[in-house]
Structures are given as structure tokens and as C-alpha cells.
Amino acid sequence: MESDSDSDASHISATPPGSPSPTAAGPPPLERRGILLSSAKSRTKTSASTSTTSRTILQPKISKKHSKPPPKSDRVEPKPLNTSPILSNLPFQIKKSTIPTDKNAPVGLLHGGHCASKFASFSRAQDKILNFEPDNAVEMKTEISVESAGFKEAVKDEVDGKGFTVKKVRKNLNLIGGSSSDLLTVKKAKCVNEGNFVKLNINGYGRKKFKYMNKRKGFSSSNRRHKYFRASKGTVRGGGEENGVFDEEGLVVDIRKGQDKLSFQAELIEEAVMRVRNEASDDNLLKLLKLTHGYDSFRDGQLEAIKMVLSGKSTMLILPTGAGKSLCYQLPALVLPGITLVVSPLVALMIDQLRQLPPAIQGGLLCSSQTAEEALETLRLLQEGALKVLFVSPERFLNAEFISIFSGASLLSLVVVDEAHCVSEWSHNFRPSYMRLRASLLRGRLNAGCILAMTATATNRTLCDVMRALEIPPTNLIQSTKLRDNLHLSVSISANRTKDLIALLKSSPFLNIKSIIVYCKFQSETDMISKYLCDNNISAKSYHSGIPAKDRSRVQDLFCSNKIRVVVATVAFGMGLDKSDVGAVIHYSLPESLEEYVQEIGRAGRDGRLSYCHLLFDDTTYFKLRSLMHSDGVDEYAVNKLLCQIFMSERPTIEEIYSMVKESASRKFDMKEEVILTILTQLELGEVQYIHLLPQMNVTCTLNFHQTSPSTIAARDIVIAEILKKSEMKDGQYIFNIPFVANSIGMLALDLSNHLESLKLKGEITYELKDQAFCYTILEVPKDICSLAGQLTKWLGEVETCKVRKIDAVFNAATFAAKVCDNAFGCLKDHHTPCLQRTILEYFNSDGDADVPIKMDQNSRFLQADIKVFLQSNAHAKFTPRAVARILHGLASPAFPSATWSRTHFWGRYVHIDFRAVMEATKQELISFVGKDVT
Ligand SMILES: Nc1ncnc2c1ncn2[C@@H]1O[C@H](COP(=O)(O)OP(=O)(O)OP(=O)(O)O)[C@@H](O)[C@H]1O
């Protein structure tokens, strides 16, 4: 089976090799400071300046009335080492990197989120370095056109079966816009590629930004010292593209195309803000909306959400894709006194959201692709109070220094959790790093005044989870219909999908549609299909995250300017896409869940016009994709082994940092890296806090000496002396594990890295870092590792089952429409909008975990015999039942890569048999094969 899918089910969080947080490295090693006096001194010095300076500078900007007492923390965070005098006035330490790439960056540098790329798909994850923020698309901004009329009827409270008071919001009922003729008329923004230049200081672009930055008339709703900046055309690093900015993969994101002439009037906006502060009435809010965004009316749910947030009530907001959720934090950000922190899962989404901020709202972002300078610049602006909105990834919360910016003062008025479904393991797109986002962190440690959680798709179970984690009361749920009614849904079973796709595109209504997205699951499929379409005189291009960023950007441009009719894409397509007239979405592959289906069809018809969504499906693809849902599965045996390694140390101290190299651990335990991260995160955030997870870093250092002999330096330098003792020599180079050496002399790994960096600057040494690793300190060793392994495996097994049920639900919905529906709900031929809408709404209103009848076979005559032959012919290898089942399902895993195992003719042979049935059959066979019980 191919494994090049741009799956969004794989979630990795990685903290940059170059950005381990000094504070995250565990509590201060008090008695050890004497060992490296210089480090200890500078650390102490910085620590004093860090928090105090930050608070002194930031506090005056924030209204005292919202201030809360500093949170009690039972952990003392170590302080950073200060080696950069330029930065000494910052509330946190950032050191300028002398090495441009993350890969080579010294561990001691805090790069504001430096890290190499993270790749969504399993195959790519194996051979590329993981990224701080994931780059795979989960959602795409779309826009729907909802006319306003009749606000009075717009909100209706209903208590649903779960006890939530659901504020149902009906479409087209908003009166506000209609009665706004007396409002100030402001030239409406024509392009969403608007916003504030300072926000886009990403990679090379940021280097030149000040050249283009014209300070405009100072304005702030709360403080006149806030500045507006306006972008002019920028030059990207490498000089290739204009008006662009690179993300961590060099993705070119167009900015400021079609320069906007929007003139906002600072004084008027400031007055409007003051009026809203005095009274957040519909009328005052509408006037502000018109001034800041140029819109005539609020869309469904927006006004209500904004009022809720302004009144300090944490809110759960569920609006369809493109319905305008961003506005629900943008306006409050302007009105509220403090900073609005937006947590977003993808760099591309952050850039997109930043770009879409209206000029009146100053924004910035901290992401993996920034250089230290760029992150520093964002932090400086934050420090100066020049930013109202800051976008960050959830991984940022691993960084204790980042957290310390906000703790102890009420700087944060609002924390927005975008794509909030990622918090829940029962969602279609769970991310372990989102688990960190809990009320205890956001309210308790960051002192956030209010939390706004937003998503377009969530089942009841997911919703409950998210609201529980963020402590949002059931009464504060705002939800509108999940589906737009301008989407015409059709389904057909296809024995030859490629042929049927061509036929579809050459027949009505698709024949006359100018912009079409065809969604495939696998990257190779997109290339193959687009070529096939071109061969059939249909202009098409493929788009997936394996394509170089520049080329992807070009495809998007061509599509947006209607120069190509069809984009054949994986789920990766949609990042930053701003095209309202996509007339059709065709699913060439079955989506993994109804949530994914709803999001992808939501990219059609953003202009409100009738648009067409067709789903082609067949059993074979369903079997393949269903197999993939098992790729994150784990066995108790492997979890046990992993736990033993994590808690290997007999007497751990909380100062000691442990590291686990991601790639080798993944192979050793036959677990995807993101699964290991999920387990580690659970060990930190579960009922008992066993570990404290730290930002990831490169732990293997290869050291070369240049000027002075190693022994001479070692005689005067305790760190080098220890390195020499603990190193392995290879080709004249010293190779050692940074945390291991640091622990042995009782210093922080970061201090050690900083020390190496200072020797490097003196020309004494050069070094290279590699092996990105999970890093943690141990707080408590579990008393019973076996029972903990059992609990974790059970939980992960339920998550695996949940994923399988999700794809079963899509398949069943499609099968029902294609085979069973029989026009019962008003459907006609291929047209199945009524029955599909019904199924989808039922699904979202359920817990999404009901057992659905499945089509899979449970056995085959030859299965047992084939397993026997397979085991005999591979007697040299060690198998678990899961490993064998994966091979028989054609599913690659870290220890059994497809490059090796797809050569066996059993590869993928039993994909049509339920995975668990294959596992069970293998288990029986292994018992008789090795003559003992296996798990
Ligand atoms: N009240 C409004 N009137 C007109 N246009 C609006 C209004 N609110 C939002 N929009 C526009 O709708 C588009 C989609 O908004 P936005 O990106 O906030 O959607 P979203 O709900 O966040 O979508 P997604 O689920 O993809 O994140 C944007 O172009 C935005 O400017």
C-alpha cells in the first residue's frame, strides 16, 4: 500500500533543536552552580532581568482591573543564560544565532521556535526532520455569503439532549446590517490579503521589513503609543518571488497582492472602541465592525460570540468553515485591554490569519520558521505593547520562558484556541500538543481573562472533551448549522475511478465549472491523475506537500487566477487559499471522516452560489484507507518497553534531563514518533504527572578542536574535561550526548550548549548537532509500569477504534446514499444532498463513536496458512501479531518499512480482512510457532 498520503491524522510536535528553553530544562540546579561559574553567574543575572524587566515594561499597558494574583507554581523554573547583551532587557532570553539553519543551530540558542520541518505523512516523517509546527493542512478558509436580515430572530436558545444550552443561530436573520444605513461608510476591504506588515516577519522576509515599514499615525484603542505599520512590496530571501514570504519549508505565501487602499481612521475607530467599552451594544459593535472591517453586518453567530467574549465569558464557537470565526476574536482583540493570544495548529494557517487581520489590529507571530532575530523582533513589539494579537503554535507552551512572559501579570485578555477539536483525541485531527491547552494552563498560569475555542467540525463527544478541558460552561456554546445549503452533494460507486472522473468532468454540470478541486488521498495519485486529466485536455495541476514550496505556490496562483481549471490535491491544499468561486469539489478518494468531508466540500461555493460536490468511492480504496487508520496502533508489549526506557534511571533527580532520540526510538518500539509524543504528553498531563516534557533538541554533538589541544583546554575547562571523558572518538572527532554530559556535571544541557557556543566564537572548536530527541525530566517513577502500560494501551486502542469508526461512518454514509437511499429523503439519481445532510447532522449530533455495521470480512480460508508460510519464511525476524497484520495489510511501520517488506508477496494481501481479525489469527499462529503466549 502506498504510504505517501498527506494524512492529517499524524500529529507531531517538535520543539526546535535550536530552541530548547533554558527554563524548560528543569528546576535550577542550585548546588551545582559553582561548577561552571561563568554560566551560573550569567544565568542568575539574566533571571533577574528577565521576569522583572518584562513585567515592568509590559504591565503599564494592561488595565489593572483585570489583574489577578500571580499563579502559584510549585515548580521553580530555571533561568536562562545570558550571553547576548543586546537582549538583556528582554523578559526572556533570545540569542542570536550565528548559524542559519535549525539543523546546525547550537542547542543553546532560543530561536523563537526554530526547527526543521515536520511532515504530515508517515513516509515523509521517516526521512525528514520534524518540525516545530506541523505543515499539513487541516482546514482551509472558505467564505459563505449570508445575507443579513432580522437579528431579533437570530438567536434561539435550545437545550439539547446533552444538557447544553445550544444557541442555535439561523441563517439570514441578522437585522443589524439592514439597519445600519446611518453608519459611517468606509471603503470596504476588497482583498483579504490585508493586514499588518509587522506580522509577517517570517524568515528572510523579516530581514528587510523595516525598509518597507512606514509608521503611520499612532493609534491604539487602549494606548496611543501603539503604532500602525503598513507593508509595501517586500523581497523574499533568495530573491525569487516578490510579495512573498517563506514559511519553514520555503513556502511562498503571497502578501499584499493587490495593495489595498483601505483608509481607516484611527480617531474614529478609537472613539468606536471607547463606545463599545462603555456599552457593548449591537449598534456600537456594528459601527466598530464597519470602521475596522468595512462589513455592513455581522454574520450568524458572530455578534453573539463577540458579546460573550467581551463580557469575559469563555465561549465555545462552532461555525462552518468560512463562516467568519476569525472576526469573533478580531473585534474583541481591539476592544479588550490586553493581548489576544491565538493558538493555531499550522504555520500556514497562522500566516493566513495574520494576513487577514484588518489594519487596525496589530498582530505578530512566533513560529518555527523564524530566525532568532525575527522572533526577537516580534517579542520586542510585544514588549512595547505594539501587538494586540499574537499567533503561536501549541508547542510554544512547552517553552517555560514563553509562559513566564504572561505569568504573574494579567497581560492576556483573551486566549483563542483555533481548531479547538485538536484538543480531543476523539476528533478527526487530534494533536498531542493541543492536550496542553487546558484551563489550568491558560487561566491558571497565563492569567488569561477569557478563552474562546473555535472549530468548524466537532461531534458531541469532541465538544464535551474540549469544553471540559477548557472549562467552558455548557451555557456558553454557540453553534450554527454545520452545513451550507448551497452545496449539491452527489455520490457514486466507481469500478474505475479515473475513467469516471474524466466522464464526470466532461459532463454537466462539471463541464461548465471553471474551478474544481479534486481531492485524493495519496501524493502519487494526485500526480498521476493530474497528468491523466491533462492528457484528456483538461487543464490540471497536482498539489501536495511533497511538491517544492515554490511550485505549490505557483499552482495555487494559477488556480486562483483561473489559468488552470482543476487542482488535484491532497488534504494539504487549502493553506492560505483565497478563492471564493470554487464551483466543485470532487472526492477521488474517500475522506477519512465525515469531519474531513465537511471541511473539504466547504471549500466549494464560498461565494454563496450553488456548487457541486461529488464523491467517487469503491471498496478497494475503503479497505486501504481503513488499514491506514490502524497505523498509529500500539501493543501493550511495546508500550511497556517504551515506559521501561523512559523510566530507566533507578534514582532520577528532577534536575536530570533525559533524552530519547526520536528516529531510533520510533524504530526500536515500532511506533510512529507522534505516537511516542502522545504517550509522553499523557505521562505529563494524565492523572499523575510522571514527567515534565521539555522542548525537543538535537542531542548528539560531534566536536572538533582547532587552536588548542583538547587536553590543554580540558585542564582549565571542566566542561571540556567531562566531554573528553564521556565522548566516543571517531575520525579524530569527539561524539557525545549533550544531556548525558550535562547531567554528569550537574549543569543544564542548555548551559553546556552555550558554553560550546562561546568556545566556538573564540575559534577553539566547531561542532555539529544531530539526532532530534524528546527531552524530559522525571518527576515520579510509576509504581507499576505494567499496569500503566495497560492503561495507556487501552486508551490508545480506543483512539484507534475511534479513527476506524470515523472512516466506517463515511463509507456507510456513501454506501447508503449510493445503494440504499432509494430516493427516500427526496434524493434523485446521484443527487443525495438530503440523505447525506441528514446522515452528517446525525453524526455530528452523536458522540461519533457508535458501532456501525462494517463491510469487512472477518476471515479467509487461506489466511491462517499464509500466516504460517510467512512466519516460516521470515523466521529470522521478530514479529508481533500487529507487525504481521500490518504487513498483510500493506501498512508500513517504523520497524517494518515498505522499502523492505513490500517485496514479500504477502504484502497487502489481506487488506480486505478486518485488521484486528488478522492480528488475532497471527497471534494464534505465533503461539503455535514459538510455542508460547504472545501479546
Ligand atoms: N460579517 C462579515 N461580513 C462579510 N464578510 C465576512 C464577515 N465576517 C467574515 N467575513 C469574511 O469571511 C471570510 C472567512 O472568514 P474566516 O476566515 O474568519 O472564516 P473561518 O470561519 O475562520 O473559516 P475556517 O473554518 O476556514 O477557519 C473572510 O474573507 C472574512 O473576511
The ligand as a Gaussian input file, in Angstrom:
#p B3LYP/6-31G(d) Opt

LIG

0 1
 N      -19.575000      39.851000       8.856000
 C      -18.936000      39.582000       7.735000
 N      -19.336000      40.114000       6.580000
 C      -18.699000      39.847000       5.423000
 N      -17.625000      39.048000       5.316000
 C      -17.177000      38.478000       6.433000
 C      -17.800000      38.714000       7.699000
 N      -17.123000      38.018000       8.628000
 C      -16.134000      37.370000       7.993000
 N      -16.154000      37.659000       6.681000
 C      -15.235000      37.125000       5.671000
 O      -15.450000      35.737000       5.557000
 C      -14.249000      35.093000       5.163000
 C      -13.995000      33.867000       6.024000
 O      -13.759000      34.281000       7.333000
 P      -12.826000      33.446000       8.288000
 O      -11.533000      33.200000       7.651000
 O      -12.840000      34.115000       9.599000
 O      -13.645000      32.100000       8.360000
 P      -13.476000      30.933000       9.381000
 O      -14.800000      30.636000       9.951000
 O      -12.378000      31.238000      10.337000
 O      -13.052000      29.742000       8.429000
 P      -12.171000      28.456000       8.754000
 O      -13.068000      27.467000       9.408000
 O      -11.717000      28.025000       7.403000
 O      -11.034000      28.869000       9.638000
 C      -13.154000      36.115000       5.282000
 O      -12.810000      36.555000       3.989000
 C      -13.777000      37.224000       6.062000
 O      -13.240000      38.465000       5.740000

